[in-house]
Amino acid sequence: MHPNALLELSAELIAEVNQLDAPADSTVSAFFRQHKNLGQRERACLAETVYALLRERIKFQNLAQSGTGSMHRRLAMLAWRGNAAFLRGALSPAEVHWLEQVQAIDPMSLASKMRHNMPEWLAEPLLARLGDEEFWQLATALNEAAPLDLRVNALKLKREEAQAQFKAAGIEAVPTPYSPLGLRIDGKPALHKLELFTNGGVEVQDEGSQLLALLLAPKRGEMVVDFCAGAGGKTLALGAAMRNTGRLYAFDVSGHRLTAMKPRLARSGLSNVYPAQIAHERDDRIKRLAGKIDRVLVDAPCSGLGTLRRNPDLKWRQSPKGVAELQDKQRAILASAARLVKPGGRLVYATCSLLDAENEVIAAEFTAAHPEFKTLDAAECLAKSQVEGAEGLTEAGALRLWPHRHATDGFFAVAWERLA
């Protein structure tokens, strides 16, 4: 494709994504369906350019004010993640001169909002919590692309065996530092072409998400509930930990998300999983299981702000009002899920948010209102699940993962045991 044609397509896609009226990955996928003639490299260039823009949107939009012509074309030039020489082939002499001038600006001379590229309502609480030095470490980490983490399906093979199979395919996979089941890969290999993936030997799952399943620590023969199962990443991890025994209920209000679990479930070899769509957290299915469940995981609906390395559009699509509405849902779901847990059973509340409002605040409220639940030390629980360096993963007894500290997505989780 001619350089100018690809640059114009990039500008067109940026114009669509920049409306922020739908998840960026959905908009990009729809755009590619409309342009089926694009090759793999062209798609990669367009997608990476768009995500680069979303990560540093404030900076690029401010810098683009100085140019002339189409704003979206200027944004595409600034965020370009394809071959630099290829891009120059699309530019006029005036555009080349402008781009060189802008790229020569010292990033440290820019205003802080153009360096951290977060809305103020998000930046302020994170700065207050972490302090100046660590806040900037987090801001840098959130503006970098995440690696590809995989969970080895222990029902089918050991981590060392999966690593050897990747090596035979010319892919370097290194063990994740904390999860005993994880492998990490740089880049984006075509997993769907590998038998190791298609036969269910590995599943895509961030290391932080793997640790949530290890914190719940289900055992053989138990009755377990994944209360907000979604597309089943943690459900599959829980089922494998149960060694395909017992009964694992995967509840979700979205039938579409549960349907997306089916091919993953088929690959996994699990037969102890029972997906079920529920109308709401007070569904009759929930009431019938009250006080009967050994372990319940509540991976609650949240802002998703811990996943900004993968979903940078979320920081522009979320709002304080949206977070407050999510808090109401989190309280209601956690209170309902707690009714399922039998005496001696374990309850885990988790989010992939960075905000105390969705994490410590919700957990503290629940603890205060439910004296029948005793808070467990997450480090002790994780150590029993063979998690390396468990002490460094916790704050005030809860699991607290940060992209800049742990190279995972941002996660929070707290575990309780029901006393009576």
C-alpha positions in Angstrom: 0.0 0.0 0.0 1.2 3.5 -0.8 2.5 5.3 2.3 0.0 8.2 1.9 -2.9 5.8 1.7 -1.9 4.0 4.9 -1.4 7.3 6.7 -4.8 8.5 5.6 -6.4 5.2 6.8 -4.6 5.7 10.1 -6.1 9.2 10.3 -9.5 7.8 9.5 -9.3 5.1 12.2 -8.0 7.7 14.7 -11.0 9.9 14.0 -13.3 7.0 14.8 -11.6 5.8 17.9 -11.2 9.4 19.2 -15.0 9.7 19.6 -14.6 7.3 22.6 -18.2 6.1 22.1 -17.2 2.4 22.1 -14.2 0.3 23.4 -11.2 0.9 21.2 -10.6 -2.8 20.4 -14.2 -3.1 19.1 -13.8 0.0 16.9 -10.5 -1.3 15.5 -11.9 -4.7 14.8 -14.9 -3.2 13.0 -12.6 -1.0 10.9 -10.5 -4.0 9.9 -13.7 -5.9 8.8 -14.5 -2.9 6.5 -10.9 -3.0 5.0 -10.3 -6.7 4.4 -7.6 -5.9 1.9 -5.2 -4.8 4.6 -2.2 -7.1 5.3 -1.0 -8.3 8.7 1.8 -5.6 8.9 -0.6 -2.9 7.8 -3.1 -3.9 10.5 -0.4 -4.0 13.1 0.8 -0.5 12.1 -2.7 0.9 12.3 -3.6 -0.7 15.6 -0.3 0.2 17.3 -0.6 3.8 16.1 -4.1 4.1 17.5 -3.1 2.6 20.9 0.0 4.9 21.0 -2.3 7.9 20.6 -4.7 6.7 23.3 -1.8 6.2 25.7 -0.5 9.7 25.2 -3.6 11.5 24.0 -3.2 14.7 25.9 0.4 15.2 24.7 -0.3 14.4 21.1 -3.4 16.6 20.9 -1.6 19.5 22.4 1.4 19.1 20.1 -0.8 18.8 17.1 -2.3 22.2 17.7 0.8 23.8 16.1 0.5 22.2 12.7 -1.8 22.8 9.7 -4.1 20.6 7.7 -6.2 17.7 9.0 -5.9 17.3 12.8 -6.4 13.6 12.6 -3.6 13.3 10.0 -1.3 15.3 12.4 -2.2 13.0 15.2 -1.4 10.0 13.0 2.0 11.4 12.2 2.8 12.0 15.9 1.6 8.6 17.1 2.9 6.6 14.1 4.3 3.2 15.1 5.2 1.9 11.7 8.4 2.2 9.8 9.7 5.8 10.0 11.1 5.9 6.5 7.8 4.6 5.2 6.0 7.5 6.9 8.3 10.1 5.4 7.3 8.8 2.0 3.8 10.1 2.8 4.7 13.5 4.0 5.2 16.8 2.2 8.4 18.8 2.9 6.4 21.1 5.2 5.1 18.2 7.1 8.5 16.6 7.5 9.8 20.0 8.9 6.9 20.3 11.3 7.3 16.7 12.6 11.0 17.1 13.1 10.4 20.3 15.1 7.8 18.6 17.3 9.9 15.5 17.9 12.8 17.6 19.0 10.9 19.0 22.0 12.2 17.7 25.3 9.4 15.7 26.9 10.5 16.9 30.4 9.8 20.5 29.4 6.1 19.7 28.9 3.4 20.3 31.5 2.8 17.4 33.8 -0.6 16.5 32.4 1.1 16.0 29.0 3.7 13.7 30.6 1.4 11.5 32.6 -1.5 11.6 30.1 -4.3 10.9 32.6 -7.4 12.9 33.3 -6.9 14.9 36.6 -9.7 13.0 38.4 -7.5 9.8 38.0 -4.0 11.4 38.4 -4.8 13.2 41.6 -5.8 10.2 43.8 -2.9 8.1 42.4 -0.4 10.9 43.1 -1.7 11.3 46.7 -1.5 7.5 47.3 1.9 6.8 45.8 3.9 10.0 46.2 5.6 11.9 43.4 8.5 9.5 42.5 6.4 6.3 42.4 3.5 8.1 40.7 5.7 8.9 37.7 7.0 5.3 37.6 3.4 4.2 37.4 2.6 6.7 34.7 5.5 5.5 32.6 4.5 1.9 33.1 0.9 2.5 32.1 2.0 4.2 28.8 4.0 1.0 27.8 2.5 -2.0 26.0 2.0 -5.1 28.2 3.8 -8.4 27.5 1.8 -11.5 26.7 1.2 -13.7 29.7 0.0 -17.2 29.5 -1.2 -19.7 32.1 -0.1 -23.3 31.6 -3.0 -25.8 31.9 -1.7 -28.1 34.7 -4.2 -30.7 33.7 -2.3 -31.3 30.4 1.3 -30.5 31.0 3.9 -28.9 33.3 5.3 -25.4 32.8 8.7 -26.6 31.8 7.1 -28.8 29.0 5.1 -25.9 27.7 8.3 -23.7 27.7 10.1 -26.4 25.7 7.4 -26.5 23.1 7.5 -22.8 22.7 11.3 -23.0 22.2 10.8 -25.6 19.6 8.5 -23.2 17.8 11.1 -20.5 17.9 9.4 -18.5 20.7 11.1 -17.5 23.9 8.8 -17.9 26.9 10.1 -17.2 30.3 8.5 -18.2 33.6 6.5 -15.4 35.3 8.2 -14.3 38.6 5.2 -15.0 40.9 2.7 -17.4 39.4 4.0 -21.0 39.4 1.8 -21.5 36.3 2.7 -18.5 34.2 4.8 -17.9 31.1 5.6 -14.5 29.6 6.3 -13.7 25.9 7.4 -10.4 24.3 5.6 -9.6 21.1 2.5 -11.1 19.6 3.1 -14.6 18.1 0.3 -16.3 16.2 -0.9 -18.5 19.1 -3.8 -19.8 17.1 -1.4 -21.6 14.8 0.3 -23.5 17.7 -0.9 -26.9 18.8 0.1 -26.0 22.3 -2.6 -23.3 22.3 -5.3 -25.0 20.2 -5.2 -28.2 22.3 -5.7 -26.2 25.5 -2.2 -26.5 26.9 -1.9 -22.8 27.5 -4.4 -19.9 27.9 -3.9 -16.2 27.6 -4.1 -14.8 31.2 -2.2 -11.9 32.9 -0.1 -13.1 35.8 -2.1 -10.9 38.1 -5.3 -12.7 37.1 -3.6 -16.0 37.7 -2.8 -14.9 41.3 -6.5 -14.3 42.0 -7.3 -17.9 41.3 -4.3 -19.0 43.5 -5.6 -16.7 46.3 -9.0 -18.5 46.2 -7.1 -21.8 46.2 -10.0 -24.2 45.5 -9.4 -27.9 46.3 -10.4 -31.2 44.8 -14.1 -32.1 45.2 -15.2 -28.7 46.5 -18.2 -26.6 45.4 -16.9 -23.4 44.0 -18.6 -20.3 42.4 -17.0 -17.8 40.0 -19.6 -15.1 40.6 -18.7 -12.8 37.7 -17.2 -15.3 35.3 -17.2 -13.2 32.1 -15.4 -15.1 29.3 -14.0 -17.6 31.8 -10.3 -16.9 32.2 -10.3 -17.3 35.9 -13.0 -20.0 35.7 -10.6 -22.2 33.7 -7.8 -21.6 36.2 -10.1 -22.6 39.1 -11.3 -25.7 37.3 -7.7 -26.9 36.7 -6.8 -26.2 40.3 -9.7 -28.4 41.3 -8.2 -31.1 39.1 -11.4 -31.3 37.2 -13.3 -32.6 40.2 -16.1 -31.1 42.3 -18.5 -28.6 40.9 -17.6 -25.2 39.6 -20.4 -22.7 38.8 -19.6 -19.9 36.4 -22.2 -17.2 36.9 -22.6 -14.0 34.8 -25.4 -11.7 33.8 -24.1 -11.7 30.2 -25.0 -14.6 28.1 -22.8 -13.3 25.4 -19.7 -13.4 27.6 -20.6 -17.0 28.8 -21.0 -18.0 25.1 -17.4 -16.7 24.5 -16.2 -19.2 27.2 -17.4 -22.3 25.3 -14.5 -22.7 22.9 -12.0 -22.1 25.7 -13.8 -24.5 27.9 -13.7 -27.1 25.1 -10.0 -26.7 24.7 -9.3 -26.9 28.4 -10.5 -30.5 28.9 -12.6 -29.5 31.9 -15.9 -31.2 32.6 -16.6 -29.8 36.1 -17.7 -26.3 35.0 -21.3 -25.3 34.9 -21.9 -21.9 33.1 -25.2 -20.2 34.0 -26.6 -16.9 33.1 -28.2 -15.0 36.0 -30.6 -12.1 35.8 -28.9 -10.2 38.7 -27.1 -10.9 42.0 -30.3 -11.9 43.7 -31.3 -14.5 41.1 -33.1 -17.6 42.4 -30.1 -19.7 41.4 -28.1 -17.8 44.0 -30.7 -18.3 46.7 -30.8 -22.1 46.2 -27.0 -22.3 46.8 -26.9 -20.1 49.9 -24.6 -21.4 52.6 -23.5 -24.4 50.5 -20.4 -23.2 48.7 -16.8 -23.8 49.8 -15.2 -21.0 47.8 -16.6 -17.9 46.0 -14.6 -15.6 43.8 -16.2 -12.1 43.1 -14.1 -10.6 40.3 -16.4 -7.5 40.4 -17.4 -5.2 37.6 -15.0 -2.3 37.9 -13.4 0.6 36.0 -10.7 -1.6 34.6 -8.1 1.1 35.2 -5.5 -1.5 36.2 -5.5 -2.7 32.5 -4.5 0.7 30.9 -1.4 -0.9 29.3 -3.9 -3.0 27.3 -6.9 -0.8 27.2 -5.7 2.9 27.3 -9.1 4.2 26.1 -10.6 3.4 29.5 -9.0 6.4 31.2 -10.8 8.6 28.7 -14.1 6.7 28.7 -14.4 6.4 32.5 -15.5 9.2 34.9 -15.9 9.8 38.6 -19.7 9.4 38.1 -19.1 6.0 36.5 -16.8 4.9 39.3 -19.5 5.9 41.9 -22.1 3.8 40.0 -19.7 0.9 39.9 -19.2 1.1 43.7 -22.9 0.6 44.2 -22.8 -2.6 42.0 -19.7 -3.8 43.8 -21.3 -3.5 47.2 -24.5 -5.3 46.1 -22.7 -8.1 44.3 -20.3 -8.7 47.2 -23.1 -8.8 49.8 -25.1 -11.3 47.6 -22.1 -13.5 46.9 -21.2 -13.7 50.6 -24.5 -15.5 51.3 -23.3 -18.4 49.3 -20.3 -19.2 51.5 -20.7 -21.9 54.1 -19.0 -21.8 57.5 -15.2 -22.4 57.0 -15.5 -21.4 53.4 -13.5 -18.7 51.6 -14.7 -15.5 49.9 -12.4 -13.4 47.6 -13.3 -9.9 46.3 -11.2 -8.7 43.4 -11.0 -5.9 40.9 -8.6 -4.8 38.1 -8.8 -1.2 39.3 -6.1 1.0 40.7 -8.5 3.1 42.8 -8.9 2.8 46.6 -12.6 3.7 46.0 -13.2 0.4 44.3 -10.8 -1.6 46.4 -10.0 -0.9 50.0 -13.1 1.2 50.6 -15.4 -1.6 49.4 -13.5 -4.3 51.4 -13.5 -2.2 54.6 -17.2 -1.5 54.4 -17.9 -5.3 53.9 -15.7 -6.3 56.8 -17.3 -3.7 59.1 -20.8 -4.9 58.2 -20.1 -8.7 58.3 -18.5 -9.8 61.6 -19.2 -13.4 60.6 -16.3 -13.0 58.1 -12.6 -13.0 59.2 -10.1 -11.3 56.9 -7.3 -13.6 55.9 -3.7 -12.6 55.2 -3.3 -12.7 51.5 0.5 -13.3 51.6 0.0 -16.4 53.7 -2.7 -17.7 51.4 -0.5 -17.1 48.3 2.5 -18.7 49.9 0.5 -21.9 50.5 -0.3 -21.8 46.7 3.5 -21.8 45.9 3.5 -18.2 44.9 7.0 -16.8 44.9 7.7 -13.6 46.9 4.1 -13.4 48.2 5.0 -10.8 50.9 6.0 -8.3 48.2 2.6 -8.6 46.6 0.4 -7.4 49.5 -0.5 -4.2 51.3 -2.3 -4.3 54.7 -3.0 -8.0 54.2 -4.6 -7.7 50.8 -3.2 -8.5 47.4 -2.2 -5.2 45.7 -0.5 -5.4 42.3 0.9 -2.4 40.4 2.2 -2.4 36.8 5.3 -0.5 37.8 6.2 -2.7 40.7 5.2 -6.2 39.6 4.9 -5.9 35.7 1.4 -7.2 35.9 -1.9 -5.4 35.3 -3.2 -3.5 38.4 -5.2 -5.9 40.6 -6.6 -5.8 44.1 -8.0 -8.7 46.1 -9.0 -9.5 49.7 -9.9 -12.9 51.1 -12.2 -13.7 54.0 -13.1 -16.9 55.8 -16.7 -17.4 57.0 -16.7 -18.2 60.8 -20.4 -19.0 61.2 
